[in-house]
């Protein structure tokens, strides 16, 4: 099951927010109307026009190994074993900051530390709920809020000590009820940590060495947390990745203690000033997607896109058959997918649609169109009228459309598209209706 409550970024994704496709179209006289892919539009729309269907679609995938993953909308934690894509796992590296500078904990001989808990507020998930094994380590390398971090990066741990107190097995389930004290709060993953670390923090703060004077001093002293799942080999079709809103006020590490019997707390927070990034490891070895990534011809049967990994490409060379004097009235691309409603690996709700401006370049520019999924038709459909018109006008080159999950850099989604040679009934189709002057 796939659930996402928000789709906000705290830092830009690789696609630009807009694309250069604003067009003014005026029609003064009509010579004739033509249709590419004529069988897909009602014949009443043709008005006696001449139809042609000479173009072909090329579909394939390529691997994007440079996905920026720092300060994203969600911290992603968890792993799953996809029967088509192989394994996916994500871990979180994050700073923790002070809720107040220079705390004075008083006489530590009078203090009893009850617990220290890392709370992470759920914001969605992909795959299945259930038990996963978590480990938490102190980071050994500092992060910086103004630095760029990629999903393939990692940071060294300060040591091999797992900070979790008690069992490492936790139930990931957004339907659980979280109660803190007497208050029912937004559902969280609550991870108890070793209270010896809490005692170390208190001792350091009382020593007045300056490490608790401000966030910069503290993150130099304590670099942050590395949160990872260690699930071993998972059965095919099991597991999931969970999205946590690290900037939620309730996502924090809290020391619960008593000073001469009086209950008190001290928080370490993860707000927008805290640097963080997701490390994502994909293993497509011995899968169908590996074959397509290594051989573009194979993408004519099925082609794929996966967050943090492969992007899908669609090219339609026959677009050059449209006269340069044409005005495009309608251009619709339909991309059927392979998906059973019972599968936990849903295709998400939308695609990002982009293109490059020159052959061989990697920079992507967003095409300003919606590409929404219909579970009824099991397909994504998008309006490409402005994009096709720009190609006909020779304002841009048709290098191909690059398709990715809308949350390519901050989710665990993946999609299987039917290719033009698919054995499935529905195949990708581009329909264009235009007037030639």
C-alpha positions as CSV (number, residue, x, y, z in Angstrom):
1,X,0.0,0.0,0.0
2,X,1.2,3.5,-0.8
3,X,0.3,6.4,1.4
4,X,1.7,10.0,1.2
5,X,0.2,12.9,3.1
6,X,2.4,15.7,1.7
7,X,4.7,16.2,-1.3
8,X,6.7,19.2,-0.2
9,X,10.4,19.8,-0.6
10,X,12.6,21.8,1.7
11,X,15.2,21.9,-1.0
12,X,14.8,21.9,-4.8
13,X,14.7,18.6,-6.7
14,X,16.7,18.1,-9.9
15,X,13.8,19.1,-12.2
16,X,13.2,22.8,-12.8
17,X,9.9,24.1,-11.6
18,X,8.7,25.3,-15.0
19,X,9.5,24.6,-18.6
20,X,9.9,26.9,-21.6
21,X,6.6,25.9,-23.3
22,X,4.3,28.8,-23.1
23,X,2.8,29.2,-26.5
24,X,0.4,31.6,-28.1
25,X,-1.6,29.9,-30.8
26,X,-3.8,31.8,-33.3
27,X,-5.8,30.1,-36.0
28,X,-6.8,32.3,-39.0
29,X,-7.9,29.6,-41.5
30,X,-8.3,25.9,-41.6
31,X,-6.9,23.9,-44.5
32,X,-7.1,20.3,-43.2
33,X,-7.0,18.3,-40.0
34,X,-4.8,15.3,-39.5
35,X,-4.5,12.7,-36.8
36,X,-1.5,10.7,-35.6
37,X,-2.8,7.5,-33.9
38,X,-6.2,8.0,-35.5
39,X,-7.9,5.0,-33.9
40,X,-7.6,6.6,-30.4
41,X,-9.8,9.7,-31.1
42,X,-13.5,9.7,-31.9
43,X,-14.0,9.9,-35.6
44,X,-16.5,12.8,-35.1
45,X,-13.5,14.9,-34.2
46,X,-11.8,14.4,-37.6
47,X,-14.3,16.5,-39.6
48,X,-13.4,14.6,-42.8
49,X,-9.7,14.9,-42.2
50,X,-6.9,12.8,-43.6
51,X,-5.2,10.5,-41.0
52,X,-1.7,9.1,-40.8
53,X,-0.1,6.7,-38.4
54,X,3.6,6.4,-39.5
55,X,5.5,7.1,-36.3
56,X,6.8,4.6,-33.7
57,X,7.4,4.8,-30.0
58,X,10.7,3.9,-28.5
59,X,10.7,3.0,-24.8
60,X,13.6,2.3,-22.6
61,X,15.1,3.1,-19.2
62,X,18.4,4.4,-17.9
63,X,20.0,4.6,-14.4
64,X,20.3,7.9,-12.7
65,X,23.2,7.7,-10.3
66,X,23.3,11.3,-9.2
67,X,20.1,11.9,-7.2
68,X,20.3,14.7,-4.6
69,X,18.8,13.5,-1.3
70,X,19.6,16.1,1.3
71,X,17.0,18.0,3.3
72,X,14.1,16.3,1.5
73,X,10.5,16.3,2.6
74,X,10.9,12.9,4.3
75,X,13.5,10.9,6.1
76,X,13.1,7.4,4.5
77,X,13.7,4.3,6.6
78,X,13.2,0.6,5.8
79,X,13.8,-2.0,3.2
80,X,11.8,-4.3,1.0
81,X,12.4,-7.1,-1.6
82,X,10.6,-6.3,-4.8
83,X,9.9,-9.4,-7.0
84,X,10.6,-7.3,-10.2
85,X,13.1,-4.6,-9.1
86,X,15.1,-6.4,-6.5
87,X,15.9,-4.9,-3.1
88,X,15.4,-1.4,-1.9
89,X,16.8,0.0,1.4
90,X,17.0,3.5,2.8
91,X,18.7,4.9,5.9
92,X,18.8,8.3,7.5
93,X,21.7,10.5,8.4
94,X,20.6,13.6,10.5
95,X,21.9,16.2,12.8
96,X,20.1,16.8,16.1
97,X,20.0,20.3,17.5
98,X,19.5,21.9,20.9
99,X,16.0,23.0,22.0
100,X,17.7,25.5,24.3
101,X,21.3,26.7,24.7
102,X,23.4,26.1,27.8
103,X,21.0,23.9,29.7
104,X,21.7,23.6,33.5
105,X,20.7,20.2,34.8
106,X,21.7,21.0,38.4
107,X,23.2,18.4,40.7
108,X,23.5,15.2,38.7
109,X,23.5,13.2,42.0
110,X,19.9,14.2,42.4
111,X,18.9,13.2,38.9
112,X,17.3,9.9,37.9
113,X,17.2,9.3,34.1
114,X,14.1,7.3,33.2
115,X,14.6,7.1,29.5
116,X,15.8,8.7,26.3
117,X,13.5,8.2,23.3
118,X,14.0,9.1,19.6
119,X,10.5,9.8,18.2
120,X,9.9,10.0,14.4
121,X,6.5,11.1,13.1
122,X,5.1,9.0,10.3
123,X,4.2,10.7,7.0
124,X,3.5,7.8,4.8
125,X,4.9,4.5,3.6
126,X,5.4,2.3,0.5
127,X,5.1,-1.5,0.6
128,X,3.8,-3.3,3.7
129,X,3.7,-2.6,7.4
130,X,5.4,-5.0,9.8
131,X,8.4,-5.7,11.9
132,X,11.9,-4.5,10.9
133,X,15.2,-4.4,12.7
134,X,16.6,-0.9,13.4
135,X,20.0,0.2,14.5
136,X,21.0,3.7,15.6
137,X,24.6,4.9,15.6
138,X,26.4,8.1,16.5
139,X,27.7,9.8,13.4
140,X,31.5,10.3,13.1
141,X,31.4,12.9,10.4
142,X,29.7,16.3,10.5
143,X,27.0,17.4,8.1
144,X,26.5,20.9,6.8
145,X,23.2,22.5,5.9
146,X,24.6,24.3,2.9
147,X,26.2,21.2,1.4
148,X,24.8,18.8,-1.2
149,X,24.5,15.1,-0.5
150,X,23.6,12.4,-2.9
151,X,21.7,9.2,-2.3
152,X,24.8,7.0,-2.9
153,X,26.8,8.8,-0.2
154,X,27.5,7.5,3.3
155,X,29.1,8.8,6.5
156,X,31.3,7.0,8.9
157,X,29.9,6.1,12.4
158,X,31.8,7.3,15.4
159,X,32.0,3.7,16.7
160,X,30.3,0.4,16.4
161,X,28.0,0.9,19.4
162,X,24.3,0.5,18.6
163,X,22.5,3.1,20.7
164,X,19.2,1.3,20.9
165,X,18.2,0.1,24.3
166,X,16.6,-3.4,24.3
167,X,15.2,-5.2,21.3
168,X,16.1,-3.9,17.8
169,X,12.8,-5.2,16.4
170,X,10.1,-2.6,15.8
171,X,6.7,-2.7,14.3
172,X,6.3,-0.2,11.5
173,X,2.6,0.6,11.3
174,X,1.0,4.0,10.7
175,X,-2.2,2.8,12.2
176,X,-0.7,2.4,15.7
177,X,-1.8,4.8,18.4
178,X,1.0,6.8,20.1
179,X,0.4,8.1,23.6
180,X,3.0,10.2,25.4
181,X,2.1,10.8,29.0
182,X,-1.6,11.3,28.8
183,X,-1.7,12.8,25.3
184,X,-2.5,11.0,22.1
185,X,-0.3,12.4,19.4
186,X,0.4,11.9,15.7
187,X,1.6,8.3,15.2
188,X,5.3,7.9,15.7
189,X,8.0,5.3,15.6
190,X,9.3,5.5,19.2
191,X,12.9,4.2,19.6
192,X,14.3,3.9,23.2
193,X,18.0,4.8,23.3
194,X,20.8,4.0,25.8
195,X,20.4,6.3,28.9
196,X,24.2,6.3,29.3
197,X,24.2,8.7,26.3
198,X,21.7,11.0,28.1
199,X,24.0,10.9,31.2
200,X,27.0,11.8,29.0
201,X,25.0,14.8,27.5
202,X,24.1,16.1,31.0
203,X,27.6,15.8,32.3
204,X,29.0,17.6,29.3
205,X,26.4,20.4,29.5
206,X,27.1,20.9,33.3
207,X,30.9,21.1,32.5
208,X,30.3,24.4,30.7
209,X,32.8,23.6,28.0
210,X,30.9,25.5,25.4
211,X,29.6,22.5,23.5
212,X,26.0,23.3,24.5
213,X,26.3,27.1,23.7
214,X,24.7,26.9,20.3
215,X,23.9,24.4,17.5
216,X,27.2,24.8,15.7
217,X,29.1,24.0,18.8
218,X,26.9,21.0,19.7
219,X,27.0,19.5,16.2
220,X,30.7,19.7,16.3
221,X,30.7,17.8,19.5
222,X,27.9,15.3,18.6
223,X,27.7,14.9,14.8
224,X,24.3,13.4,14.7
225,X,22.4,10.1,14.2
226,X,22.7,7.3,11.6
227,X,19.4,5.4,11.6
228,X,19.4,2.2,9.5
229,X,17.4,-1.1,9.2
230,X,19.3,-4.4,9.2
231,X,16.8,-7.0,8.0
232,X,19.0,-9.5,6.4
233,X,17.5,-11.4,3.4
234,X,13.8,-10.6,3.1
235,X,11.4,-12.9,1.3
236,X,10.3,-11.7,-2.1
237,X,7.3,-9.3,-1.9
238,X,7.8,-8.4,1.7
239,X,8.9,-5.3,3.6
240,X,8.4,-1.6,3.1
241,X,9.9,1.8,3.3
242,X,8.5,4.4,5.7
243,X,8.5,8.2,5.4
244,X,9.1,10.3,8.5
245,X,8.6,14.0,8.8
246,X,11.8,15.0,10.5
247,X,10.8,18.7,10.8
248,X,7.7,17.9,12.7
249,X,8.0,19.4,16.2
250,X,7.3,16.0,17.6
251,X,10.1,14.4,15.7
252,X,12.9,14.7,18.3
253,X,15.1,12.9,20.8
254,X,13.9,13.5,24.4
255,X,15.6,12.8,27.7
256,X,13.0,12.0,30.4
257,X,14.4,12.4,33.9
258,X,13.5,13.3,37.5
259,X,15.3,15.9,39.6
260,X,14.6,15.3,43.3
261,X,11.4,13.5,42.2
262,X,10.2,16.3,39.9
263,X,9.6,15.0,36.3
264,X,11.4,17.0,33.6
265,X,12.4,16.6,30.0
266,X,15.0,18.0,27.6
267,X,14.6,17.8,23.8
268,X,17.0,17.6,20.9
269,X,15.2,18.6,17.7
270,X,15.4,18.2,14.0
271,X,14.1,21.4,12.4
272,X,14.9,23.0,9.0
273,X,18.3,24.1,10.3
274,X,19.3,20.5,10.8
275,X,21.2,18.9,7.9
276,X,20.0,15.4,6.9
277,X,20.0,13.1,3.9
278,X,18.7,9.7,2.8
279,X,21.1,7.0,1.7
280,X,19.4,4.6,-0.7
281,X,20.8,1.3,-1.8
282,X,19.2,-0.4,-4.8
283,X,20.1,-3.9,-6.0
284,X,18.7,-4.8,-9.4
285,X,21.0,-7.8,-9.9
286,X,19.5,-10.6,-11.9
287,X,16.2,-8.8,-12.5
288,X,14.3,-7.8,-15.6
289,X,15.1,-4.2,-15.0
290,X,18.8,-4.9,-15.1
291,X,18.3,-6.4,-18.6
292,X,16.5,-3.2,-19.8
293,X,19.1,-0.9,-18.3
294,X,21.8,-2.8,-20.1
295,X,19.9,-3.1,-23.4
296,X,17.5,-0.4,-24.6
297,X,15.8,-2.7,-27.1
298,X,14.5,-4.8,-24.3
299,X,12.5,-1.8,-23.1
300,X,10.0,-2.3,-26.0
301,X,8.4,-5.1,-23.9
302,X,8.5,-3.5,-20.5
303,X,10.3,-0.4,-19.3
304,X,10.7,1.0,-15.8
305,X,11.2,3.9,-13.4
306,X,12.1,3.7,-9.7
307,X,12.7,6.5,-7.2
308,X,16.5,7.1,-6.7
309,X,17.3,4.9,-9.6
310,X,16.0,4.2,-13.1
311,X,14.1,6.8,-15.2
312,X,11.9,5.8,-18.1
313,X,12.3,7.4,-21.6
314,X,9.7,7.7,-24.4
315,X,10.6,8.8,-27.8
316,X,8.3,9.3,-30.8
317,X,10.3,9.9,-33.9
318,X,7.3,10.0,-36.2
319,X,6.5,13.5,-34.9
320,X,8.7,14.8,-37.7
321,X,5.9,13.8,-40.1
322,X,3.8,16.7,-38.8
323,X,4.1,19.7,-41.2
324,X,6.0,22.7,-39.8
325,X,2.9,24.9,-40.5
326,X,0.7,22.8,-38.3
327,X,-1.2,24.0,-35.2
328,X,-1.6,21.2,-32.6
329,X,-5.1,20.9,-31.2
330,X,-4.6,17.8,-29.1
331,X,-1.7,15.6,-28.2
332,X,-2.3,12.9,-25.6
333,X,0.2,10.2,-24.5
334,X,-1.3,7.2,-22.7
335,X,1.1,4.9,-20.9
336,X,-0.5,1.6,-19.6
337,X,1.2,-0.1,-16.7
338,X,1.6,-3.6,-15.3
339,X,0.0,-3.5,-11.9
340,X,-2.4,-5.7,-9.8
341,X,-4.5,-3.8,-7.2
342,X,-3.5,-6.4,-4.7
343,X,0.2,-5.6,-5.0
344,X,1.7,-3.5,-2.2
345,X,4.0,-1.8,-4.8
346,X,1.5,0.7,-6.3
347,X,2.5,3.1,-9.1
348,X,1.9,6.2,-7.0
349,X,-0.4,9.0,-8.1
350,X,1.6,11.0,-10.6
351,X,4.7,11.2,-12.7
352,X,7.2,14.0,-13.2
353,X,7.6,14.6,-17.0
354,X,10.9,16.1,-18.2
355,X,13.1,16.4,-21.2
356,X,16.7,17.3,-22.1
357,X,17.4,20.1,-24.5
358,X,20.4,18.5,-26.2
359,X,21.3,14.9,-27.1
360,X,23.9,13.5,-24.6
361,X,23.1,16.0,-21.8
362,X,21.8,15.0,-18.4
363,X,20.2,18.2,-17.1
364,X,16.4,17.8,-17.0
365,X,13.8,20.4,-17.6
366,X,10.3,19.9,-16.4
367,X,7.5,19.7,-19.0
368,X,4.6,21.6,-17.7
369,X,1.9,18.9,-17.8
370,X,0.1,16.7,-15.4
371,X,0.6,12.9,-15.7
372,X,-1.9,11.4,-13.4
373,X,-2.7,7.7,-12.8
374,X,-6.1,6.2,-13.3
375,X,-6.6,2.9,-11.5
376,X,-9.6,2.3,-13.7
377,X,-7.6,2.3,-16.9
378,X,-4.4,1.2,-15.2
379,X,-2.5,3.9,-17.1
380,X,-0.9,7.3,-16.9
381,X,-2.2,10.0,-19.3
382,X,-0.7,13.3,-20.1
383,X,-1.5,16.3,-22.3
384,X,1.5,17.1,-24.6
385,X,0.0,19.6,-26.8
386,X,2.3,22.5,-25.9
387,X,5.4,20.2,-26.0
388,X,4.5,18.8,-29.4
389,X,3.8,22.3,-30.7
390,X,7.2,23.5,-29.5
391,X,8.8,20.7,-31.4
392,X,6.9,21.4,-34.6
393,X,7.8,25.1,-34.3
394,X,11.5,24.0,-33.9
395,X,11.7,25.8,-30.6
396,X,13.1,22.7,-29.0
397,X,14.4,19.3,-30.2
398,X,12.6,16.1,-29.5
399,X,15.2,14.2,-27.4
400,X,12.6,12.2,-25.6
401,X,10.4,12.5,-22.5
402,X,12.0,11.4,-19.2
403,X,9.5,9.9,-16.7
404,X,10.0,9.4,-13.0
405,X,7.8,9.0,-9.9
406,X,6.7,12.5,-8.8
407,X,8.7,12.0,-5.6
408,X,11.8,10.5,-7.4
409,X,14.2,11.9,-4.8
410,X,12.1,11.4,-1.7
411,X,10.1,8.1,-1.9
412,X,10.4,4.4,-2.6
413,X,8.0,4.2,-5.5
414,X,8.5,2.2,-8.8
415,X,6.4,1.7,-12.0
416,X,6.4,-1.0,-14.7
417,X,5.2,0.4,-18.0
418,X,3.9,-1.7,-20.9
419,X,6.1,-1.4,-24.0
420,X,5.0,-1.3,-27.6
421,X,5.8,-5.1,-27.9
422,X,4.1,-5.9,-24.6
423,X,2.1,-9.2,-24.5
424,X,-0.5,-7.2,-22.4
425,X,-3.5,-6.0,-24.3
426,X,-2.9,-2.3,-23.7
427,X,0.2,-0.6,-25.2
428,X,1.6,2.9,-25.1
429,X,-0.1,5.3,-27.5
430,X,0.4,8.9,-28.7
431,X,-2.6,10.6,-30.3
432,X,-2.2,13.9,-32.1
433,X,-4.9,16.1,-33.8
434,X,-3.7,19.1,-35.7
435,X,-4.6,21.6,-38.4
436,X,-2.2,22.3,-41.3
437,X,-2.0,25.8,-42.8
